[in-house]
Amino acid sequence: MFRKLLTCSLLLALSATSFAAEKSRILMLTQSVGYKHGSVTRQEQNLSPSEIAMVQLGQKTELFTVDCTQDAESDFTKENLQKYDVVMFYTTGKLPIAEADLDYFLNTWLKQKGHGFIGVHSATDTYKDYEPYWDMVGGSFVSHPWTAGNTVTISVHEPEHPTMKPFGKEFEVRDEIYKYKNWQPEKVRVLMSLNMEKCEPAEPNHVPVAWVKSYGDGKVYVNNLGHNPSTWADQRFLDSLTAAVKWIRGDVEGKSAPNPDVSKAQEKAAKAAVKVPATTFTEHGHTTDELDVVKSHVDKKRAVLLDVREQDEWDEGHLEDARLVPLSAFKSGTLTAELKKHLPKDKPIYLHCAAGGRVLMVAEILQGKGYDVRPLRAGYSKLLSAGFEQAM
């Protein structure tokens, strides 16, 4: 029977060397039970981009060898784990690992000195409902507002940590970034996070990108990067993985004590980054916010644009990003629960009509209910002229 456990160095025709005894052995699991990333997709039984990158990295550094598998049921066993120093996951879903073997890995093997776990990208999209796993890995994937096509700016909190030195104090990368549930800042040392002041979309939450932790006498390194195959050719990322292996081995020193104050500070900074500054008003009651600023806030989802014209006017033409809540609904008191969803209290609400008159009446109603309302003097036609897009 064909074995799915592949000694990657042999697949790539790499011969064993006299250094083999000194090298760490990594078991790299790239099985997907759910979404399958391009970086772990094998073509005609050849290795995937991430597997090739790790094998070549081990050869180049002469630090480790890698065995790759996409058959957790057969290869992730108590017996097989005895061969390895490091386990690396680029996985998704509930893997077919026997309960006893998974328990052994989490509660015995990984807690031994010299052993470590490296989780890349969707390792946090694995066993999301199994607390012992997400407690070990540090969090569970919930969404990715920053997709594979986004270029994001990442702040490095400890540029002197061996795993972070390749990145410097701040860097840009094009990759998919996750948001998490089950995030426990009191149990991890967060090393880098999204810089919300420089990312689109910006959200009022701390979004960690990489962290470490001690786990018994073992060590854990998690890095969100790795969705795009191009990331596996990024020398900064590869150098960080090399440093992670050295850190697990004890070749280099790096702190792993939790630093929850960093997460707290990042949460505060993120909220400040997305908060729209207070406005001032003209003598007639219109906001003084410039239209390019208004458009920017709406485009970035930091504010809501409300059209208070009537349905027939809306049907004749309306703005792409606007939501319709007619003045008549406010005056008659017939706001439905669905319409009220368009009235957030955590964002400014820009109001527009045809010529800047009706918005003042709606503003008076909403201001009395505690909303941050900013009526626009510019009507529908002027907003189109200012660059707001018409819905098609």
Secondary structure as the mmCIF struct_conf table of DSSP 4:
data_model
#
loop_
_struct_conf.conf_type_id
_struct_conf.id
_struct_conf.beg_label_comp_id
_struct_conf.beg_label_asym_id
_struct_conf.beg_label_seq_id
_struct_conf.end_label_comp_id
_struct_conf.end_label_asym_id
_struct_conf.end_label_seq_id
STRN STRN1 LEU A 6 THR A 7
HELX_RH_AL_P HELX_RH_AL_P1 CYS A 8 LEU A 11
TURN_TY1_P TURN_TY1_P1 LEU A 12 ALA A 13
HELX_LH_PP_P HELX_LH_PP_P1 LEU A 14 ALA A 16
TURN_TY1_P TURN_TY1_P2 SER A 18 PHE A 19
HELX_RH_3T_P HELX_RH_3T_P1 ALA A 20 GLU A 22
BEND BEND1 LYS A 23 LYS A 23
STRN STRN2 SER A 24 LEU A 29
STRN STRN3 SER A 32 SER A 32
BEND BEND2 VAL A 33 GLY A 34
HELX_RH_3T_P HELX_RH_3T_P2 GLY A 38 VAL A 40
BEND BEND3 GLN A 43 GLN A 43
TURN_TY1_P TURN_TY1_P3 GLU A 44 GLN A 45
HELX_LH_PP_P HELX_LH_PP_P2 ASN A 46 SER A 48
HELX_RH_AL_P HELX_RH_AL_P2 PRO A 49 THR A 61
TURN_TY1_P TURN_TY1_P4 GLU A 62 GLU A 62
BEND BEND4 LEU A 63 LEU A 63
STRN STRN4 PHE A 64 THR A 69
BEND BEND5 GLN A 70 GLN A 70
HELX_RH_AL_P HELX_RH_AL_P3 ALA A 72 ASP A 75
BEND BEND6 PHE A 76 THR A 77
HELX_RH_AL_P HELX_RH_AL_P4 LYS A 78 LEU A 81
TURN_TY1_P TURN_TY1_P5 GLN A 82 LYS A 83
BEND BEND7 ASP A 85 ASP A 85
STRN STRN5 VAL A 86 PHE A 89
STRN STRN6 THR A 92 GLY A 93
BEND BEND8 LYS A 94 LYS A 94
HELX_RH_AL_P HELX_RH_AL_P5 GLU A 99 TYR A 104
HELX_RH_PI_P HELX_RH_PI_P1 PHE A 105 TRP A 109
TURN_TY1_P TURN_TY1_P6 LEU A 110 LYS A 111
BEND BEND9 GLN A 112 GLN A 112
TURN_TY1_P TURN_TY1_P7 LYS A 113 GLY A 114
STRN STRN7 GLY A 116 VAL A 120
HELX_RH_3T_P HELX_RH_3T_P3 HIS A 121 ASP A 125
STRN STRN8 THR A 126 THR A 126
BEND BEND10 TYR A 127 TYR A 127
TURN_TY1_P TURN_TY1_P8 LYS A 128 ASP A 129
HELX_RH_AL_P HELX_RH_AL_P6 GLU A 131 VAL A 137
BEND BEND11 GLY A 138 GLY A 138
STRN STRN9 SER A 140 TRP A 146
TURN_TY1_P TURN_TY1_P9 ALA A 148 GLY A 149
STRN STRN10 THR A 151 VAL A 156
BEND BEND12 HIS A 157 HIS A 157
TURN_TY1_P TURN_TY1_P10 PRO A 159 GLU A 160
BEND BEND13 HIS A 161 HIS A 161
TURN_TY1_P TURN_TY1_P11 PRO A 162 MET A 164
HELX_RH_3T_P HELX_RH_3T_P4 LYS A 165 PHE A 167
BEND BEND14 LYS A 169 LYS A 169
STRN STRN11 GLU A 170 ARG A 174
BEND BEND15 ASP A 175 ASP A 175
STRN STRN12 ILE A 177 LYS A 181
BEND BEND16 ASN A 182 ASN A 182
HELX_RH_3T_P HELX_RH_3T_P5 PRO A 185 LYS A 187
STRN STRN13 ARG A 189 LEU A 194
HELX_RH_3T_P HELX_RH_3T_P6 MET A 196 LYS A 198
BEND BEND17 GLU A 200 PRO A 201
BEND BEND18 PRO A 204 ASN A 205
STRN STRN14 PRO A 208 TYR A 215
TURN_TY1_P TURN_TY1_P12 GLY A 216 ASP A 217
STRN STRN15 GLY A 218 ASN A 223
BEND BEND19 HIS A 227 ASN A 228
HELX_RH_3T_P HELX_RH_3T_P7 PRO A 229 ALA A 233
HELX_RH_AL_P HELX_RH_AL_P7 GLN A 235 ARG A 249
TURN_TY1_P TURN_TY1_P13 GLY A 250 GLY A 250
BEND BEND20 ASP A 251 VAL A 252
BEND BEND21 ALA A 257 ALA A 257
HELX_RH_AL_P HELX_RH_AL_P8 PRO A 260 VAL A 274
HELX_LH_PP_P HELX_LH_PP_P3 LYS A 275 ALA A 278
STRN STRN16 PHE A 281 PHE A 281
TURN_TY1_P TURN_TY1_P14 GLU A 283 HIS A 284
BEND BEND22 GLY A 285 GLY A 285
STRN STRN17 THR A 287 THR A 287
HELX_RH_AL_P HELX_RH_AL_P9 LEU A 291 ASP A 299
TURN_TY1_P TURN_TY1_P15 LYS A 300 LYS A 301
BEND BEND23 ARG A 302 ALA A 303
STRN STRN18 VAL A 304 ASP A 307
BEND BEND24 ARG A 309 ARG A 309
HELX_RH_AL_P HELX_RH_AL_P10 GLN A 311 GLU A 316
STRN STRN19 LEU A 319 LEU A 319
TURN_TY1_P TURN_TY1_P16 GLU A 320 ASP A 321
STRN STRN20 ALA A 322 LEU A 324
HELX_RH_AL_P HELX_RH_AL_P11 LEU A 327 SER A 332
TURN_TY1_P TURN_TY1_P17 GLY A 333 GLY A 333
HELX_RH_AL_P HELX_RH_AL_P12 ALA A 337 LYS A 340
TURN_TY1_P TURN_TY1_P18 LYS A 341 HIS A 342
BEND BEND25 LYS A 345 LYS A 347
STRN STRN21 ILE A 349 HIS A 352
BEND BEND26 ALA A 354 GLY A 357
HELX_RH_AL_P HELX_RH_AL_P13 ARG A 358 GLN A 367
TURN_TY1_P TURN_TY1_P19 GLY A 368 GLY A 370
STRN STRN22 VAL A 373 PRO A 375
BEND BEND27 ARG A 377 ALA A 378
HELX_RH_AL_P HELX_RH_AL_P14 TYR A 380 SER A 385
TURN_TY1_P TURN_TY1_P20 ALA A 386 GLY A 387
HELX_LH_PP_P HELX_LH_PP_P4 PHE A 388 GLU A 389
STRN STRN23 GLN A 390 GLN A 390
HELX_LH_PP_P HELX_LH_PP_P5 ALA A 391 ALA A 391
#
